[in-house]
Amino acid sequence: MNDGIVDLRSDTVTRPSPGMRRAMAEAEVDDDVLGKDPTADRLERRVAALLGKEASLFFPSGTQANQAAVILHTRPGTEAVCEAESHVFHYEYADAAWLAGVQLHPVASERGALTARDVAAAIRPGDRHHPVTTLVCVENTHNMHGGSVVPMPVMQAIQALARERSLPVHLDGARLWNAAAAAGVSLADVSSCADTVTVCLSKGLGCPIGSLLAGPSGLIADAWSVRKRLGGGMRQVGILAAAGLWALDHNLEGLRADHERARWLARECDDMEGLRADVPDTNIVMIHLEREDLDEEAVASELEARGVRILPVGPGRLRAVTHLDVDDQGIEHCLETLSQVVA
Ligand SMILES: Cc1ncc(COP(=O)(O)O)c(C=O)c1O
């Protein structure tokens, strides 16, 4: 809880803890555009090792890391297959078209998990009438499908298909931490299903800023130039990287508790008259308003007036995300307030 408010809009609303702030203040830094900032270098090596990749590069945002991957894997006038509700398709401002000159080919799925069969059907036949498919994008966990985890066998099948067709796979793992914790597998296991992976330190791990793109060292060396072109080169970036290193040491463990609180929140919401909630795999709860008289904007603003923040995400739908600044007391307060508002 911050300032007496339970903020469940996103796991990006966290504030750096005193320990994280101390680590940032004490970070050893240098100009990362002129050479290598030593703390950023440590973080990049550590994340690459965690993800089982040769190298990684720090980016200011997940959007920029994802779009760098699209630019690196494709060429203008080609097509990338992605899930229909994915971040890369809906929430990156048509950057794939704008920056990479690439058309996205969105494919609808059950719970955010494209199957190899879906992907196979979307890959262009390679004749003279269609664009050429150059990339497959997967999102895990899947944000708009309520933080759903793409099962490992599904990830592996997509990778096998992509290899067979000589296509790279990019994994938008903004919340890969949650995916691995929920599936009980290592970060490297999930990452091994893709050529490049984006991870965000600013989601779930409590950092103020920061994402990384990991992959083969040659490609990540090229990613440096793409990042520069996109205006993402930063100077004493070790101050941000120090927050990331601190988070990896202290905040990965807490994810399971976030997932439990999300399940608790969903269960109780589902029991309230007028509400339905999907059982979450991780930390994102999708709440459906089932009564005609309930409007998502009105419910959200009534909650806000009583100190609870939840995000309206479409007609009759609210999203509540658990994170390290929401404890049991916060969930209790949210449930109590929600039942008053709905009543
Ligand atoms: C799945 C997913 N990918 C990428 C991003 C983009 O991250 P950023 O907000 O740092 O650009 C988000 C942000 O919410 C996300 O949920």
The ligand as a Gaussian input file, in Angstrom:
#p B3LYP/6-31G(d) Opt

LIG

0 1
 C        3.555000      -8.102000     -22.490000
 C        4.175000      -6.749000     -22.553000
 N        5.162000      -6.528000     -23.432000
 C        5.761000      -5.345000     -23.540000
 C        5.383000      -4.289000     -22.742000
 C        6.046000      -2.961000     -22.942000
 O        6.793000      -2.513000     -21.887000
 P        7.073000      -0.941000     -21.666000
 O        5.848000      -0.391000     -21.018000
 O        8.276000      -0.934000     -20.780000
 O        7.334000      -0.358000     -23.003000
 C        4.351000      -4.454000     -21.812000
 C        3.923000      -3.336000     -20.961000
 O        2.951000      -3.394000     -20.226000
 C        3.721000      -5.721000     -21.711000
 O        2.724000      -5.954000     -20.857000

